[in-house]
Amino acid sequence: MSTNNLKPWSREEFEEKLREKGKGYHIYHPFHVMMYEGKLNKEQLQSWVANRFYYQISIPMKDAAVLSNCDDVEVRKQWVVRITDHDGIGDAMGGIEAWIQLGKAVGLTREQITSLDLVSPGVRFAVDAYINFAKQRSWQEAVCSSLTELFAPHIHQQRISSWPEMYPWIDESGLVYFKKRLTEARRDVEHGLEVTLDYFSETRERQMQALDILQFKLNVLWVIADSIMLASTDITTEGVQYTRQPVITFE
């Protein structure tokens, strides 16, 4: 149905619609449900951490793409802190290094994490699609795609609260990433939501575009979880075990 003749939702209604998209957040993916129920084994948690590292190192590139396309100096002033949050600044640990510490806490070495050898093709494809979206679309659309952060603080708090009991073998010092993001994500979401509501509220058509963009990002996160589950779970079809792609390397 065409949205051209429909009145735009009020700002409050539009925000509510954006938040309703959280029903499709990857917290509800079967792999994440298993995680929160303490049902993942060590190898599965290690696979999750190793694969999600590819997403972590790509976040600053996404944010740099927003900056490179943005002609609003006030937005750039607020947005640039996202890059230093992840890359670190001076002696302060950034999110990327904090994620490496998480990897070590679950039993991986720094080399295993940073080499990206454990990253599945599906995760690479999904993350690369997200970065390409941020590079190729307007900065306002890229900002909108970041709004999955609306649903992130709960997921971080859940890990901080449940992992020490569910997975006592994990060194709690490795949970610093989630603690950092509790405050950073709330701050980031406030700004990203303001930009989205300002830019996309003019017409119903634009509001629907924003909802589609947010759905795209939700799809990216869901596919990442799909790929990790496939890479770390024994799966059979009609009694035949799933065969993972052999990767041939050369010295």
Buried (B, 14 or more C-beta within 10 A) or exposed (E): EEBEEEEBBEEEEBBEBBBEBBEBBBBEBEBBEBBBEEEBEEEBBBBBBBBBBBBBBBBBBBBBBBBEBBEEEEBBEBBBBBBBBBBBEEEEBBBBBBBBBBBBBBBBEEEBBBEBEBBBEBBBEBBEEBBEBBBEBEBBBBBBBBBBBBBBBBBBBBBBEBBEEBBEEBEEEBBBBBBBBBEBBBBBBEBBBEBBBEBBBEBBBBBBBBBEBBEBBBBBBBBBBBBBBBBBBEEEEEEEEEEEEEEEEEE
